[in-house]
Amino acid sequence: MAHFYFKGDELYCEDVPVREIVEKFGTPVYIYSKAQLVENFTILKTLFPDFKIFYALKANSNPSILKILSELGAGADTVSAGEIFIALASGFKPEVISFAGVGKYAEEIKFAIEKEILALNIESEQEIFIVNEIAKSLGKKANVLIRINPDIDAQTHPYISTGIKTSKFGIDPDEAIDIFKKSLTLSNVNLFGIHTHIGSQIVDVEPFVETANFLVMFIEKLEKIGVKITHIDFGGGLGVKYKNVITHNELPFEEDDDKEINLKLFAEQISPLLKKTGCEIILEPGRFIIANAGILVGKVLYTKKSKVKNFVVADIAMTELIRPVLYGAYHQVVPVEIKTNEIEIADIVGPVCETSDFIARDRKILKLSPGDLIAVMTAGAYGFVASSNYNSRLRPAEVLIEGKNYYLIRKRETFDDLLSKTTLAKT
Ligand SMILES: *Cc1c(COP(=O)(O)O)cnc(C)c1O
C-alpha cells in the first residue's frame, strides 16, 4: 500500500499527513488515495488489455471515485437501480453498465431497459420472462446475460461464497441450457452471453481456472444446440491483502500473514482459456480496485481494562465499518502517529451498544491512549457503502487525496439528516 506510508513516525496519504485531514474534517473519516486507485485500475488494464473492466459499484460508490474510474475507461457492474442511477450520474455510459442481482424489482428492470444498459444478468427463469414482458410493454428489446452457478467452491468465507449449489445466486447449468432454448421464443429479449461470479476475497487462482474451464465447456454445449454467444462476464472476487499492509519498525508483525490473488498467474491461466471462446470478456472487480486505496480514521476515546481484557474504545464502530462484525474480517489497525514501542493485546471497540461491535479483537497493537488517532487499513471497499445510522450515529465524512491536495467528497452527516426523512404522525 505504497500511497499510505509512515514518514518518520507519522502516517501519510500521498503527500498529506493524515493528522492534517483529521484537523480539518474530524473523525471518523474515510480517506482515499487517488494515486492508489489509479494504480490498481492500471494494473488490471495492463494485465488484461483485451478485457473490459467493469468496476463493481457496491464496493464503494462515491461519485468522485466513480468519475475517476469512468474517465480511466472502466465500466460499471451494478446490483440495483440505485447503483445504475449513480453510475450514470458519475459519467458511465449505459453501454458499459451491467446489472446483476437475484431480486430485481419490476421498477428496476424497467429503469434498466429504459436506460439501455449493456446487460441485465438474469438469475432465475422467472426473471427472464418478466424482463421480456416489461421490455415488450416498453416497445424495446432487453439485452440479457444468464448468470450461471457453476457449483465451484471459491475457498473464501461462506458468507461471500456465491458460486456453490447452496448459494442463492445464479442458475443451475442444466436449467440455464433450457432457458437458452426457451429464450429463442421470447421476442423482447436478446440473450447474448453468460455471467458467473463465484465469490469475493478469493486469493487462489484455482477456483477461477475451474470456472473458466467450466465456461468453455458450457459454451461448447450451447454450440451443440445451435446457440452462439458473444459475451462472457467473468465476475469479480479478486482477493487483496489485509495483514501487514503497512510497516514501521515499531509495529508488531501480524501473525498468519495472508496472501492476495496472484494476478499475473491469474492472467496467464485464465486469459487464454477465455480468449479461446472468441467472446468479449468482462471482469467485474470491486474490492481489488478500491480496498487498499482507502482507510478509516478514528480517535481513541477511552482505554480500560477488565479482569481479562484490555479495551480501546474509539469513535469508529460497526456503523462505520461492519466487515469485522459481519464476517470476522481482519483489518490492520495502526496509530496515526507512532509514539511508543510498547505492545499490548487489546480489543478495539466502538461506542455502539452491541457486544459484537468491534473493529479488532485480541489484537497485538502499539499501546494507545485517549486522544490518539488510529487508522484502519484496507477499508476502501465495503466500508462506507455499508455504513449505517444505527444508534442514531452520523455517517462519516469521506476525503479524497491527490498529491498534496485534498477534497471533501462527502460531508459528515448532521443531526438534521437523522430526521430529514421522517414526518410526525398527527396522532
Ligand atoms: C460483489 C460483486 C462483484 C465484486 O466483487 P469483489 O469481490 O469486490 O471483486 C462482482 N460481481 C458481482 C455480481 C457482485 O455481486
PDBQT file of the ligand as one rigid body, heavy atoms in Angstrom, charges set to zero:
ROOT
HETATM    1  C1  LIG A 501     -19.905  -8.095  -5.375  1.00  0.00    +0.000 C 
HETATM    2  C2  LIG A 501     -19.868  -8.426  -6.799  1.00  0.00    +0.000 A 
HETATM    3  C3  LIG A 501     -18.697  -8.202  -7.527  1.00  0.00    +0.000 A 
HETATM    4  C4  LIG A 501     -17.432  -7.643  -6.939  1.00  0.00    +0.000 C 
HETATM    5  O1  LIG A 501     -16.834  -8.483  -6.024  1.00  0.00    +0.000 OA
HETATM    6  P1  LIG A 501     -15.369  -8.127  -5.458  1.00  0.00    +0.000 P 
HETATM    7  O2  LIG A 501     -15.067  -9.215  -4.546  1.00  0.00    +0.000 OA
HETATM    8  O3  LIG A 501     -15.500  -6.815  -4.763  1.00  0.00    +0.000 OA
HETATM    9  O4  LIG A 501     -14.453  -8.046  -6.614  1.00  0.00    +0.000 OA
HETATM   10  C5  LIG A 501     -18.715  -8.528  -8.874  1.00  0.00    +0.000 A 
HETATM   11  N1  LIG A 501     -19.824  -9.030  -9.461  1.00  0.00    +0.000 NA
HETATM   12  C6  LIG A 501     -20.967  -9.241  -8.790  1.00  0.00    +0.000 A 
HETATM   13  C7  LIG A 501     -22.151  -9.787  -9.492  1.00  0.00    +0.000 C 
HETATM   14  C8  LIG A 501     -21.021  -8.950  -7.428  1.00  0.00    +0.000 A 
HETATM   15  O5  LIG A 501     -22.156  -9.179  -6.765  1.00  0.00    +0.000 OA
ENDROOT
TORSDOF 0
